[in-house]
């Protein structure tokens, strides 16, 4: 019986799943790694860590599934977006990966703003000119590490690096390419104008192919490390939030996928590129061929509750327990979820988080409730903007955030619609497996695979009319607070 493997190459670990040809998830496994922070705002990872973790996770998943490794016919990755791994002629990494969290390329992003213009760049690429995107990081390498840049034959994403290591082929899918700032969303190809403005040779960029395309089979070294055979095929794969959307069934324009983790991308599919003149949501290519993903790539949300847990000397789970001991509206306490800059209601690197309305009568429970509600308010900013653009309908949530029912009630109430919990575990890795399975014909199409694989809880979280007025009032206060603080930060006051 033929099986597919999908992997989530994340920021803190790599996870693997085994998918059967009838859509059953047979086993999951994971292997952790770390980040390197050499300077403030920098974030790197050793490419060798990805290879080690990939081998460990695949070995463990295959063993747990109890299948013959020779029966694994295909593997697909859904990997962290906005990273870059320069590779040389032998397809080996020339330095550590500069990952999505890294913000060292601020000057390079500003250079693109001056040479192209924010409005022109957004209309062409669908993206905000931001240091998190891959293009400015490639420009940084050219300026600050010229020897590495000169030795590189290509600048693939993290997933693109692993694809080259597995198969010898250098490629990335439209989803990863569309997050470079060098991709034209209208032509669905690299933009000569953007590459020219950045001074980057188009030959340095990986070939763009569909996520479900088979690029080859495992090279002997890769097959040995993964414990698979050289007959195992490899598809191009996609980005992590794109894979999560596939794994959640977010492959149409009427399903919003809320990926509630450390950061919280909020995404919806579209059959055409859309330009949000406010810049709150970007337009990326989807993992689904010839489709688009309209998304806010991820305001920090779970990271806020984790931060508060550290401050209070407790666990993240305890923060949610404390929050339920307060009242809706957190007894007047408001929190702006911008501890590392803001991505909602507007992108602003200079913004920082804040509590407001504190009195002697407030305690940890009120702080916890304010943080949870602040996250819900940022989510609301995005969902309401998507609706203004004519997108969205029901909401599906994946990730750790789906486990807090009272948090889901706040989201459902402010969104004015039900929130469905996707019960499929390791959704991102599952999305990678689904793309792989479609690529080799185990399923005839992505929608067919969604019907077979994706599971949604039968009891959706409905809006609570009794909370609506309180939460709407608190949301209004949050927006006023954000506007006031943003003006203060812009003036250098706060």
N, C-alpha and C positions, 0 to 999 in steps of 0.2 A: 504494500500500500504506500503511495507517495505522500510525503509530508513536507510542509513548509515551515521555515523558521523566520521569525521576525525579531528585530532587536531595537531597543530604544537606547541610543547612545546619548545619555543625559549629561547633566552638569556635575552630578555627584556619583553616578553609578551607571553601569550598563546592564540592561535587563533583556532577557531572551524568553521567547515563548515558542512552543511547538503547536502548529495548527494542523488538524487532520483534514482530509479532503471533503469531509461532510460538515466542516465548520466548527468542530469542537476544539477548545483549548486544552491540550493534554497535559501541559506542564509549563511552569515558569521558573526562572532562576535569575540571580543577579550577582554582580560583582562590583564593589565600590572602588572609587579612586578619589583623588583630592584636587584642589586648586592650588596654584602657586600665585602669590601676591608679592611680587618683588618691590613694587612701589604703589603708592596710593592710586587707585583707579585702574591698576593693571590686574589682569586675570589670565593666567596661562595654564596649560596642562601638557604633560609629556605624551606625545603620540604613542609611545610604547605602552603607556597605561591602557589606552583603548584596545590595543592588540591583546594584551594580557587578559583584560576583563572580558573581551569578546570570546577568547578561548575558554576561559573559566565558565562563563555563563552558558555558552552553547553546550559544552561538555555536560554540565550539570542538568540542563534542561532535557537533553536527549536521554540521559540516564534516568531522570525522573519520569519521563514519558514511557520508558521501557520499550523503545523502538530500536531497530537496527539503524546505525548511522548511515548505512548505505541507502536507506529508504528516504533520506532527506534529499529532496530533488532541487530545492531552491532556497535561497536566503535573501532577505531584504532588510535594509536598515532605515530607521527613522531617526535622524540625528539632530543634535542641537544646531540651530541655524545661527548665522552671523559669525561663525568662527572661520579662521583661515590657517591652513597648514602648507607653507611653501614646500614643494617637493622637487628633487633633482632628477637627473636623467635616469637614475636607477629606481625611481619611484619611492625613494626613501625621504623621510622628513628631514628638512635642513635645520629646523629649530622647533621649539615647543609651539603648540597650537596657541594662537591668540583667540580666546573664546568670546562668546556673545556678551558676557558681563564686562568685558574690558572697555575702558573709555579713554585710552591713551591718545587716540587719534582726533582729539578735539580741534587742533590747529588744521589738520587736513580736511576735516569736515567744513571748517570755516572757509578754507580755500575754495572748496567746491561751491559754497554759498556765494562767494564773491564772483567766481568765474561763470557760474551757470544761472544763479538766481533761484530762490526758494520756490517761487511759483512755477517757473519753467521746469525745474527738476521734478517737482511733485506731479505735474501734468504728464511728464514723460515716463517717470519711473513708478509713480504711485506711492512713493516713499517720502518721509521727512528726511532731510539731510541731517544725519545724526551719526555720532562717532561709534555707535554700536553696530552699524551696518558694515559689511565686509569691505566695501570699496575704500573708505578712509583708512582702514587698517592696512590694506595693501599699499596705499600711498605712504603710510608711516614706515613700512618696511623699506620702501625704496629710499626714503630720506635718511633713516636712522640706522639701517643695516644694509648698506649697499652691496656688501660682499654676498650676503645671503640672497638678496634680490637678484644679483647678477647670475648666481649659480642656479636659480630656480627655473624650471621649465613650465611650471604651472602653479596656480594659487587656488587649489580646491578648498572646499569646505571640509569640516571634520568628517562628514560622511563620504565626501569625495576622496579624501585621503585613504580611508579604509577601503573604498571601492578599488582604488588603484593598487593597494596592498593585496587585496584578495584576488584581483583579476589581471592586473597590469594595465587596465584601461583607465583613462582619465576622463571623467564625466561627472556631471551633477544634473539634477532634474530642474525643471522650470521653477519649482518652488524655492529651492536654494538659490538659483541664479537671480530670481526676482528680488532677493534681499541684499543684493550687492551694491545697489545704486547705479549699476552699469547696465541694467536690463530695461528694455522698452516694453511696457505692458501692452502697447498697441501692436507692435510687430512680433512680440513674443521671441525676441532675440536680443543679443547685446546691442546697446546703443552706441554707434560710432561717436556721436556727439558727447556723451557722458564719458566714454573712455578717453576721448581726445582731451576733454577738459581736465581729466585726472592725470593725463600723460601716461596711460597704461596701454601697452601693446595688446591688441585683441588676442594674439596668439598665447598670451599668458593665462587666459581664462579657459577653464574646462569646457569641453563640448557640452552642449545642452541636449538632453534627451528626455523622453517621457519617463516617469517614475517606474512604470511597469515594464520598460524595455529590458530584455536580457542582454547584458553586455559581455558575458562570457562565463567560464566555469572557474572554480577555485584553482589557483596555482598550487603546486605541490606543497610549498612551505605553509601556505594558508590552510590547506586541507589538513595537514598534519597537526597544526596548532588547534584547529577547531574540532578535530576528531571526525571530520567528514571525508568524503571522497572527492577526487578531482572531477567527478561527473556532476557534482552539485553545481547548479546554475546560480547566477547572481544577477538580481535586477538592480537598476540604478538607485532605487529608494528615494527618500524624500526628507523633509525637515520634520522636527519633532511635533510641533503643533499641527502640521499638515497631516502627519500620520495619526495623531490623536483624533483629528476630525474624521478621518476615514474609519478609525476604530470605534468612533461614537456614532457613525452613521450620518455625519454632517457632510453630505455630498450633494445637497440641494440648497436652493436659496431660501427655504422656509424653516430651516433648523439652525438655530444659534447654538454653538458649542462653547460652553464655559469650562475652560481647563484650569481648575482651581488647585494650584500647587503653590510653591514658593512665590512664583510670579503667576499671573492669571491672564493668559491670552483669552480674548473673547472674539469668536470668529463666526462667519457665515459665508456660504458659497454664493457665487454669482456667475451667470453665463456671459457676463460682459464686464470689462473693467469700469469701475466707478471712481470718480475723483471727489473726495470729501474736502470741500474748500476750507473747512475748519482744521483739517489735519489730524483730527482725533483718531480716525481709522485710516489705515493704509490699504493699498491694493497689492496683493501678492498673487502670483500664480498658485493654483491649488495642486495637490498631488494628483487629483483627477485630471486626466489629459484634457486640454482645451477648456479648462474651467478656471475660475478665479476664487481667491479667498480674501474677503474683505475683513480686516481684523485690526484690533488694537493688540500689538504683539505681546503685551503683558505688563500691566502695572504690578508692583509688588503687593501681595495680599497675604498669603501664608507666611511670608517673611516677616510681616508685621506682628502676627500673633506669636511667631517664634521669638522675635525680639522682645516682646512684652513678657513672654515666659522667662527669658533670661534675666530681664530686669527684676522680675518678681521672685526669681529663684525657684521656679516651678516648671511644669511641663506644658507643652503646647495644648495637650488635651485638657489640662486643668484650666487653661485660659478660657476655653469654651464653657466649661462647667461654671466658672466664676461669672461669665457674662450672663448666664441664665438666672443668676441671683439678683441682677439689677433689673431695671424696668425698661420697656420699650422707650427708646429715646435717651437711654443711659442717664436718666435724671438730669438732663441738660448738658452733659459733657459731650463735646464734639472732638473728633480726631480727623486730621487731614493725613491720608495715607501717602506720604511723600518722603519717607525716611531716606531714600536714595534718589531723589528727584521725582518728578511727576510725569505720568503719561495719561492722566485723565483729571479733570475735564479738558486740559490742554497739556501738551508736551512742554516740559520746562525743567532743564537740568539744574537750575538754580534753586528750585523749590525744595523745601524740607518739611518734615512732618511737624505736627503741633497738636497739643491738647488745648482745648478752650472750654471755659465755663466751670473750672474747678473751684470747689469750695471746701470748707472744713468738714462738710457732711459727706464728702465723697470718699470712696475707698477703692480697693483693687477690682471689685466687681464692676463698678461703673467705668473704670478705665478699660477693662476687658470688653464690656459691652460697646463702648465707644469705638474701640478698634474694629470689632466685628462689623458694626454698623458702618463705620467709615469705609471699609472694604466693599460693603454692599452699595454704598453711595457711588463709589468709583465705577463699579459694575453697572449701575443704573445709568451713569453718564453715557457709557458706551452703547448699551442696549437701546436707549432712547435715540441716540444718533443713528444707529442702524435702521431704526424704524422710519426716521425722517428720510432716509435714503431709499425707502421702500423694500427693505430687507428684513428677514426674520419672521418668526412666528413662535412656536414653542421653543423652549430652552432645554437643552440636554447638558447635564453637568458631569464631568469626569474629574478624577484626581481626589486628593485627600479631603478637599473642601466639601465634597458631596456627603460626607458623613455627619455633618452638623445640621440637624433638621431645623433648629430655630434660625440658623443663618439662612437656610434655603427659604424659609417662610418670609424673611425680610426681603430677599431677592425677588421672590414670586410676587409679593405684595407691591413692591415698587415697580416691577416690570408689568404688572397687571396680567400675568398669564402663568400657567402651570410650569413647574420645573420638573423635568424627568431625570431621574438618576440612572446613569448607565452602569449596569452591574458588572459588565465585562471588566475583568481586572487587567492591569498593565495595558491600557488602551493604546498608548503610543506604539509599543512593541507589536501589539496585535495589528495595528494599522500597517506596520511594515510587513508583517506576515501576510496580510490580505493582499497587499500590492504584489508581493512575490507570488502568491498563489494564482492571482489573475494573470500575471506575466507569463506563467508556464501553462496556462489553460486548465488549472484545477477548478476554476470558476470562469464562466463566460464573460463576466463583466464585474465592475466594482459594485454596482447596485445589487446584483445577484449575490455577491459575496457578503454584502452588508446584511441582506435578508437572512443569510445562513449563520452569521457569526454574532452580530451585535445583539446584546440583551439589555432590555430596559425594565426597571422595576415596575410592577403593575400598579403601584400606589404613588402617583405623582404628588408633589407638594403644591398645594393650591394657595392662591392669595388669601390673606386673612382680612376681611373687611374691617374688623375691629381695630386693626393696627394701622390702617391706611392713613388716617388723618395725622396720627402721631409721627409716623415715619416720613410722610411728605413734609411736615413742618420741620423735622430734624434735617431732612435732605436740603430744604431751602436754606436753613441756617448754615449747613456745611458749604453750600455753594457761595454764600456771602462771605464766609470765613476764608475760603480758598481765594476768592477775588481780592480780598483785603490783604492777605498774606503775600500773594503774588506781586501786588504792587509794592509792598514793603521790601521784598527781596530784590525786585528790579531796581529799587532806589538805593539798595545797599543799607537799608535801615535795620532789618531783622537779622 
